[in-house]
Amino acid sequence: MSIQSIGNLKIGVDMSETETNSTDFLLSPGESSVYGDCFLISVLAPYLKAQMMCSSTRFVYKVPNTLLGLIPIGSNENTMPISAIAAVSTSNKFRVGRALIAIALVLYSLSSFSKNFFPALIILLLGIAYAATSFPMALSVQNHAGGTTSLEVSIFDRAKLERFRQELQNRVFADKDQVRHDEAQNLRMQQAMLQQMQLQQMQMQNQQAQQNSQTPQPLQDE
């Protein structure tokens, strides 16, 4: 924890961010406090990974899109300046379509155990996997205009997503503290310049008054 002073006011800034980056994103010049991680999208597609990274200047992500948690259909990639982020949160989601598929697969497998045990067992495991994809975790990032970006990962990476949320939030708060510090400094500089201009005007007025008092008055003829 470091302390920044603004006049007589002291603001504590948490500078304990972890610097770890396991993503493929290239760093820009001047970036610091880098934290990045990879996340499982679905247990049905363990080869697909979401990547998220935050630093002192930006938040960048690349999340694969899937159909029913299994078929890849492109990716969602974007970059946001840290200064544009207003709030960060995590939440649980519920996907009705995947839940219905999971229920159908489980019911079908249970009715088929007596006829075809091994195929029914495979279908049962597939139904359980679909049930797990029905409750993804989501990272929500809100900008100052009220727009929200929601990024979903597997519930099995809940702890990793919570850790990333905390790291991103630390950088957002640190940026806001720095902005307030800069604004306070600019305000003090403007006040100092205004006082200096007023002092110069007063000095010029005093000099003009002294010159007028020392100027000899013309003699009047009697």
C-alpha positions in Angstrom: 0.0 0.0 0.0 1.5 3.3 -1.0 0.3 6.8 0.1 -0.2 9.7 -2.4 -0.6 13.2 -0.9 -3.0 15.7 -2.3 -2.5 18.9 -0.3 -3.2 17.8 3.2 -5.3 14.8 2.0 -3.6 11.4 1.8 -5.0 8.7 -0.4 -4.0 5.1 -0.1 -3.4 3.2 -3.4 -3.2 -0.6 -3.4 -0.1 -1.4 -5.5 0.0 -5.1 -4.7 -1.2 -6.2 -8.1 0.4 -9.5 -9.2 2.4 -9.5 -12.5 1.7 -12.8 -14.2 0.8 -13.2 -17.9 0.1 -16.6 -19.5 -1.6 -15.2 -22.6 -0.4 -14.6 -26.2 -1.1 -10.9 -26.2 1.8 -8.6 -27.1 2.6 -5.8 -24.7 2.5 -2.2 -25.8 5.4 0.3 -24.9 4.9 1.6 -21.3 2.6 -1.1 -20.1 3.2 -2.3 -16.5 1.4 -4.3 -13.8 0.5 -6.9 -16.3 -1.8 -9.8 -15.3 -3.2 -12.3 -17.7 -4.7 -15.8 -17.6 -6.4 -18.5 -19.8 -9.8 -19.9 -19.0 -11.7 -23.0 -19.9 -14.8 -22.2 -22.1 -16.6 -25.6 -21.9 -15.8 -29.1 -20.6 -17.1 -30.3 -23.9 -14.3 -28.4 -25.7 -11.2 -28.3 -23.5 -9.1 -27.3 -26.5 -10.8 -23.9 -26.6 -9.4 -21.3 -24.2 -10.4 -17.8 -23.4 -7.6 -15.3 -22.8 -7.9 -12.1 -20.7 -5.2 -9.7 -19.8 -5.1 -6.4 -17.9 -2.4 -3.9 -17.3 -1.9 -0.3 -16.1 -3.3 1.0 -19.4 -5.8 -1.5 -20.9 -8.0 -4.6 -20.6 -7.8 -7.0 -23.6 -9.6 -10.3 -24.2 -10.2 -13.0 -26.7 -13.0 -15.4 -26.0 -14.0 -18.2 -28.5 -17.7 -18.4 -29.3 -19.3 -21.8 -29.3 -22.6 -23.4 -30.4 -24.2 -25.3 -27.6 -20.8 -25.2 -25.8 -19.3 -27.6 -28.3 -18.9 -26.2 -31.8 -16.5 -23.2 -32.3 -18.0 -20.4 -34.3 -15.4 -17.6 -34.2 -14.2 -15.5 -31.3 -14.9 -12.3 -29.5 -11.9 -10.0 -29.2 -11.5 -6.4 -28.1 -9.4 -3.9 -26.1 -10.7 -1.4 -23.5 -8.7 1.4 -21.9 -8.5 1.1 -18.1 -9.7 4.7 -17.9 -12.9 3.8 -19.7 -14.0 1.1 -17.2 -16.5 2.1 -14.5 -17.2 -1.2 -12.8 -16.2 -4.9 -12.8 -18.2 -7.8 -11.5 -18.8 -11.6 -11.8 -22.0 -13.6 -11.8 -23.5 -17.0 -12.6 -25.5 -17.5 -15.7 -28.1 -20.2 -16.7 -28.4 -21.5 -20.2 -31.9 -23.0 -20.7 -31.1 -24.6 -24.1 -28.1 -26.5 -22.7 -30.1 -27.6 -19.6 -32.8 -29.0 -21.8 -30.3 -31.0 -23.9 -28.7 -32.3 -20.7 -32.1 -33.5 -19.3 -33.0 -35.1 -22.6 -29.7 -37.0 -22.8 -29.9 -38.2 -19.2 -33.4 -39.4 -19.5 -32.6 -41.2 -22.8 -29.5 -42.9 -21.3 -31.4 -44.1 -18.2 -34.1 -45.7 -20.4 -31.4 -47.4 -22.6 -29.2 -48.9 -19.9 -31.0 -52.3 -20.1 -30.5 -52.6 -23.8 -27.2 -50.9 -24.6 -25.1 -50.3 -21.5 -22.0 -48.7 -22.9 -23.7 -46.4 -25.4 -26.1 -45.4 -22.7 -23.2 -44.7 -20.3 -21.5 -42.5 -22.9 -24.8 -40.6 -23.5 -25.2 -40.2 -19.7 -21.7 -38.7 -19.3 -22.4 -36.4 -22.2 -25.6 -35.3 -20.5 -23.7 -34.6 -17.3 -21.2 -32.5 -19.2 -23.9 -30.5 -20.8 -25.4 -29.9 -17.4 -22.1 -28.5 -16.3 -22.1 -26.1 -19.3 -25.6 -24.8 -18.3 -24.1 -22.8 -15.4 -21.2 -20.7 -16.8 -19.5 -17.9 -15.0 -19.5 -14.4 -16.5 -17.2 -11.5 -16.1 -19.1 -8.2 -16.6 -17.2 -5.0 -17.5 -19.2 -1.8 -17.5 -18.0 1.5 -19.2 -18.9 5.0 -18.1 -21.8 5.2 -20.7 -23.5 2.2 -19.0 -22.6 -0.4 -21.7 -21.7 -3.8 -20.4 -19.4 -6.5 -21.9 -20.1 -10.0 -20.6 -17.5 -12.8 -21.0 -18.4 -16.3 -20.1 -16.1 -19.2 -19.0 -16.7 -22.6 -17.5 -17.9 -22.8 -13.9 -14.8 -25.0 -13.2 -12.6 -21.9 -13.6 -14.6 -19.8 -11.2 -11.7 -19.2 -8.8 -9.5 -18.1 -11.6 -12.1 -15.7 -12.9 -12.6 -14.2 -9.4 -8.9 -13.7 -9.2 -8.8 -11.9 -12.5 -11.8 -9.7 -11.5 -9.9 -8.6 -8.4 -6.7 -7.9 -10.4 -8.6 -5.9 -13.0 -10.6 -4.0 -10.3 -7.3 -3.1 -8.5 -6.0 -1.5 -11.7 -9.3 0.4 -12.3 -9.2 1.8 -8.8 -5.5 2.7 -9.1 -6.2 4.6 -12.3 -9.1 6.5 -10.7 -6.9 7.5 -7.8 -4.3 8.7 -10.3 -6.9 10.7 -12.2 -8.1 12.4 -9.0 -4.5 13.1 -8.1 -3.8 14.7 -11.5 -7.0 16.7 -11.3 -6.1 18.0 -7.9 -2.6 19.0 -9.1 -4.0 20.8 -12.1 -6.5 22.6 -9.9 -3.7 23.8 -7.5 -1.6 24.9 -10.5 -4.6 26.9 -11.9 -5.2 28.5 -8.5 -1.5 29.4 -8.2 -1.4 31.0 -11.7 -4.6 33.0 -10.9 -3.1 34.3 -7.6 0.1 35.2 -9.4 -1.8 37.1 -12.1 -3.8 39.0 -9.4 -0.6 39.9 -7.6 1.0 41.2 -10.8 -2.1 43.3 -11.5 -1.9 44.8 -8.0 1.8 45.6 -8.4 1.1 47.3 -11.7 -1.7 49.3 -10.1 0.6 50.4 -7.2 3.3 51.4 -9.6 0.9 53.4 -11.7 -0.4 55.2 -8.6 3.1 56.1 -7.5 4.0 57.5 -10.9 0.8 59.6 -10.9 1.6 61.0 -7.4 5.2 61.9 -8.4 4.2 63.8 -11.6 4.4 67.6 -11.0 1.2 69.6 -11.3 1.3 72.6 -13.9 1.3 76.2 -12.4 -1.8 78.3 -12.9 -1.4 81.9 -14.0 -2.7 84.6 -11.6 
